[in-house]
């Protein structure tokens, strides 16, 4: 009898695997089209699922790519699961992948998938023909298929094609591995992506929508659109990435009192201000290793037209053998402002190639100053030798100084401290008074709370006020300069309690170096300390 039962189990398992394989094979031959929203909502209704106002806002978004970077207990995993199941049930042949960062997250959430699938199957909304819990694979009778696996083994997803990919705790994904393995997996079927995550510092997720918007703005200018209103309309009509950020208390199922719910008030008292901001308010904690914290794209970037009456200066970070990128930044100096109008970034080139390319730019005839890294004096000789008759350009090296001194000068030009403290004084005072009102008798504001208040002050100062403090501006087309400002970091500390060496990472820093050489050479005389020469190397 045991043998018979065992044989029956083996036979049943073999039939289930065969059904699953047939479903998966059939699915890959079916072209996927996005499920209409009304059809998805009909499935949600029949399943008896209810959603909060902010969850409904996300589920109503037809965008192909969605980033959901929200606070804890908002319900991001829950709506990802329900969107996945509705897609499987509504669209025959849909191929869906659920990819959490770690295996333990997969093991924790897989029962939630199976539980909701069983619920929908009991209502007759779908039928499972194959379920393999070890392999994390489920096939439906309409040839739809759900596959799950952790991002720990990203290379296993190479070659696959999916209609919907859910990335869980995606802020912790390696961006390079994602771009090389997962994102191409949706291309052949024109699939969609939902990336869900709790905020983690300056993650790559916040850059996705910004990078797309920057590219669309550049495309619009190439089509002759230059005014801000026209650029905004162009971007809005073509963008595919949408970024959402919500606090925990918008989940009124968990926190019925919203922001004033007793549990939210308790967490506000017990968590540190920075942890409360990130975990409950959904505000990413700024990375301690980011160098140019003053830089904000909405403040420092815009459409910058070439001023025909002014000269152009270049900052150059050369590549001697072509193995590293050769970076050039082009700027116009207005005295109290420096406006970066263009850039050059290319690998595998030498000075000859660079100058030949720059001569084709509309501003080349206005170049009167070129500042080159003083570690490469031979490049100065090469550039001078390549100038044509009539090209009167002063080619110099940035005088040797500590990198930290140059960084400090750039930071001052990104945000003038004197002006900033004047425009932010009222906001800072109001936040301090609010914090003091919440203190018990005898308590004082801690240094951590003061740091948090400064962060919130910076967030609440208006864009126009911040622009009045800024003396560096960058054209939207200078993608590498903008990326450099966002990504430029000092070496990470293994022990957060110890002081940093305050040395920048020597990686993807070429535009930042070129920009620093130019600012250092042209602007240090405006700083009394730097002009005195105390920084000069022995």
Secondary structure, 3 states (H helix, E strand, C coil): CHHHHHHHHHHHHHHHHHHHHHHHHHHHCCCCCCCCHHHHHHHHHHHCCCCCHHHHHHHCCCCCEEEEECCCCCCHHHHHHHHHHHHHHHCCCCEEEEEECCHHHHHHHHHHHHHHHHHHHHCCCCCEEEEECCCCEEEECCCCEEEECCHHHHHHHCCCCCCEEEEECHHHCCHHHHHHHHHHHHCCCCCEEEEEECCCCCCCHHHHHHHHHHHHHHHHHHCCCCCHHHHHHHHHHHCCEEEECCCHHHCCCCCCCHHHCHHHHHHHHHCCHHHHHHHHCCCCCCCCCECCCCCCHHHHEECCCCCCCCCEEEEEECCCCCCCCEEEEEEEECCCCEEEEEEEEECCCCHHHHHHHHCCCCCHHHEEEEEECCCCHHHHHHHHHHCCCCCCCEEEECCCCCHHHHHHHHHHHHCCHHHHHHHHHHHHHHHHHHHHHCCCCCCCCCHHHHHHHHHHHHHHCCHHHHHHHCCEEEECCCHHHHHHHHHCEECCCCCCCCCCCCCECCCCCHHHHHHHHHHHHHHHHHCHHHHCCCCCCC
